[in-house]
Amino acid sequence: MEFNGDDESSFEQCYRCYPVTFIEKAHLDKGDKIIMPPSALNRLASLHIEYPMLFQLINESVGKTTHCGVLEFTADEGIVYFPYWMMQNMSLEEGDIVRIKNMSLVKGTYIKLQPHTQDFLDITNPKAILETTLRSYSCLTTGDTIMVPYNNKQYFINVVEAKPSSAVSIIETDCEVDFAPPLDYKEPEKPQN
């Protein structure tokens, strides 16, 4: 199931999506890279697109949008493979249809992140862990929840804010990172006199 955009400088296609575990590449669950079919590369190569290749993903059935990069073009025709956490973010089930458009995103200068749980802040040097994890990402979109694997545990972190736009490229950028209190944070009780 494919849709070709009319614009000769843009790429827009619909594909069925499946998790990367279907092709025994579960290690690709770390990061935001998808695997597309060879026909996508052929079409993209014929366009005057900007590099790195970044894409907007749209689940029209629920109105969710995010952004990502591409790792390789080896998927079966009509199919894209996603990290599982991205499918969850987009409310996509195996075999659902996703619309993919090529995009240019501005380089991020600031991101505000909110861990789901306080225990992320308890790990040794959470900022370093986050920096290492974000090297596997191409872009961040406000409203997304990213997954940070560390010590056989998965930490989920909301992207609360991104500047200068709600979707930014984080490839080769020096982004300022700020943290909002974790979702499960409770103010310490004040001692009563």
N, C-alpha and C positions, 0 to 999 in steps of 0.2 A: 504494500500500500504506500504509494509515493505521491507527493504533491510537489510540483516544480513551481517555484516562484517565477513571476514574469520578469523581474528585474535581472539584467545580465550581470550585475555586480553583487548579487546576493544569492545565498543558498538557503532554501527552505524546503524541508522534506518531512514527511511523517513516517515513523517506523514503529514496529512492535519492540517493546523493551523487555529485557531479561537481566537478571543479576549476573555479575561476572563469575559467580560460582558455577554457572552452567557450562562454562568453558574451562573449568579447572584453573582459574586465575584469581583465586580468592584473595591473594596478596594485593590485588588491585582495589580492594575495598578501602585501602588507605589512600585518601586523596579524592580529587574530583574529575578524574579523567575517564572518558568513555571510549568504547571501541565501536567504530563505525564500519560499514561495508566498503569495499574497494570502489564502488560506483560513486560514493560520496567524495572520495579523494579525486577521482577523475573530474567530477563536476567542479569541485573547489579549485583544482589546478587550472581550469579553464576561465576562472573568474579573476578579477583584480581585487583580491581580498588582502587584508592586512594580516601580518603575522605578529605574534603567535596566533594560531587559529583558536578563537574563542566562540562559544555558542550559547544561545539562549534556549532553554528547554521549557516547553509549555505543555502542561497537562490540561487540555481544554475542558475536560469533563468536570474538573473541580476548580478551575481558574488559578492553578498554581504555576509559578514561574521561578526558575533559577538559572544559573550560568555555570559553564564548565569548560574544560579543555578536552582535547582528544589525545589518546595515547597512540593508537594505531588504527589501521584500516583493514582489519582481517575478519570482521564479522560476516556472517551469512547475509546475502542480499535481503533487504527489507527488515533487518534486525539491528538493534544497537544493544550493547551490553553496558550496564551501569554498576557502579558500586551499590551494594544493597542499601546502605544508609541514605543514598540519594533517592532511591526508589521510594523509601519510607517518607523522606522529606516531601516528595512530590505526590504522595498518596497514589503511587503506581503499583499495580499488581503485575505479576508475570504475564506477558502477552498484551498488556495495555498499549494503546497508541500514544505516542509522544511526538510533538511537533518540534523540530530542531531548526534554528536559524543561525547563520553566522552573525557574529557581533564584533564590534570594536568597543572595548571598555577602557576608560581612563585609568591611569595608574592610581592606586589607592595611596592616600596620605595618612589616613586615620581609620582605625576600626575599634569598635567597642564590643566586647564579648561578655557573655554571661554564662558561667558554668551552671549546669543543672543542679549539681551537688557540691557541697562544701569540700568534700574529700579531694576534689581536683586541686584546690588551693593548698591542701596538706601534703601533696607530693613534693619531693625535693626539687626546687627550681621549676615551677610550673611554666614560667615564661620560656625557658630553654626548651622544654618538652614541646610547647606550643610552636616555637620557631622551627624546630625540627619537623614537626608534623606539617606545618604550613608550606614547607618546601614541596610537598606532594600536591599542592593546590595551585590552580591557575588564577582563580578569582573567588571573591566572596560576595554574597548578596544579602542585604538586610532582610531579616525574617527567616533565614535558613538556620538549620541546626547542623553543625559539623560534628564529626566523630573523631576523637583523639584517642588512639590506642596507646596504652602504657602499662607495662608489667602485667600483661595478660588481662587487662581490664579495659573496658571502653568507657570513655568520658564523653558526654554530650554537652556541647557548648553552643548557645544561641549567638548569632550575629545580630546584635542589637542596633548597631549603627555603622555606616561606612561613609567615608568622605573622599573625594568631593562629590560622589554620586552614590546612589543606593546599591549599585553593582559596580565593583572595581576589580581591576587586574592586580594581582599581587606578585606577578612574575618580576623578579629583579627590582623590587621596590624596598624602600626602607620606611615601612609603615609604623606610625605611632600606634601602640596597642594599649587600650584601657580596659579595665575589668569592672563590670557591674557586680553587685553582690549576688551570690549564687541564689538560684530559685528557692532552695530549701533553707536559706539563711534566716535565722531568728535573732532578733536583738537580745543581747544578754539582759536578764532581769536585773533590775536595780535592787540592791539590798534595802530592805525596809527597816526604818529606824523605830 
